Amino acid sequence: MGKIVLQLDRMMVQRKMSLNELAARVGISNVNLSKIKNNKVSAIRFSTLAAICEVLNCDAGDILKFQEDE
């Protein structure tokens, strides 16, 4: 069974946005955003994902990717 991985770090680089700036604009703590960015979470609220997508001007599919088991 595969898994969903977050590629938030890539989108942040493309948008030239720092962790601190994104966290402030989304309205979550730097610690929680860092966990999301580094794939250290097992779930993410749709409202948080929507806020991140709005700030980064992207789609959820730009951040979420399906990875098959190797």
Stockholm file with secondary structure:
# STOCKHOLM 1.0

chainA/1-70         MGKIVLQLDRMMVQRKMSLNELAARVGISNVNLSKIKNNKVSAIRFSTLAAICEVLNCDAGDILKFQEDE
#=GR chainA/1-70 SS CCEEEECHHHHHHHTTCCHHHHHHHHTSCHHHHHHHHTTCCSCCCHHHHHHHHHHHTCCHHHHEEEECCC
#=GC SS_cons        CCEEEECHHHHHHHTTCCHHHHHHHHTSCHHHHHHHHTTCCSCCCHHHHHHHHHHHTCCHHHHEEEECCC
//
